[in-house]
Amino acid sequence: MWSEVKNVLSRTMSSLAFETWIEGTTATMEDDKVIIHCTNPLQKNWIQALYMPHIEQAIEKVYRKRMIIQLEAPYELSDEQFMRMWNYMIALEKQTWSLEARVTKVERQMEEIKKEVAQLQERTDFLERLLSAEEQPVSKTYIH
């Protein structure tokens, strides 16, 4: 049944978030409790902090009832370790946003440059046609 819950989650979360935090989990069920087995304490803490509402909704959809959810990891992080990791992840996310904005700006600039190059090519073609027309001998017709 956990694979069904993960299937629901994969449709409600971004693919990056799902692949990073949820895909590697397994789960077992005991009575009205779902125990989600995380691969490491960071994953456990991140899921607890950000994705529990999504998981609760997905579990309720699949099992058709509310369940107690417990997260487990092989070892635990202290609050200080978790906060350091959290702050590091937030900093990385901000850097990613900044880089994405810069890439978007460069892409816009490249489009403008392409337009300018196309205009210059048109002008060059026009001037080449003018020059080639001037080089051809002009036949004169005289009217008497």
Secondary structure, 3 states (H helix, E strand, C coil): CHHHHHHHHHHHCCHHHHHHHHCCCEEEEECCEEEEECCCHHHHHHHHHHHHHHHHHHHHHHHCCCCEEEEECCCCCCHHHHHHHHHHHHHHHHHHHHHHHHHHHHHHHHHHHHHHHHHHHHHHHHHHHHHHHHHCCCCCCCCC
